[in-house]
Amino acid sequence: MNNSPLWSPQDVAERFVEALGSGDIDIAEHLLAKNVVYTRSSWRTLRGRGAVARHLRHRANSHVVLEAILLSATGDDGIALTERVTALTYGPLRLQFWVCARFEVREGRIVAWRDYVDTVDVLKAAARALAGAVYAPARPTPPRPAI
């Protein structure tokens, strides 16, 4: 009997990022293990599916629109790495920056999720968002998804 999960770690990570990008928090939550640990660069760590889901739902219910565009993904031996562009839009402000994520997947669920961002990149994105709010041609445009 084959007890391997239906999806590879890469599949799970891709589906998760796609769910975040489309605002489908129910699917994103379903892909998280009960004891998931979410670590973000320079932010506090969230522990447990409930805490992560509350964070995602809070974001989804705010006036800031979150967009996640998957650029690449690879996976092997329970680990998946993704590269994405995350955009946070509030009215004319569009803060768009690059994010690398590492997912540990067991039995088809994410047990650890670590997001890595470059603080300088986020600061540059904030400056460009402010410029784009005043001068529309400076507003960043979404990249084309590679996957």
Secondary structure by P-SEA (a helix, b strand, c coil): ccccccccaaaaaaaaaaaaaacaaaaaaaacccbbbbbcccbbbbccaaaaaaaaaaaaaccbbbbbbbccccccccbbbbbbbbbbbcccccccbbbbbbbbbccccccbbbbbbcaaaaaaaaaaaaaaaaccccbbbbccccc
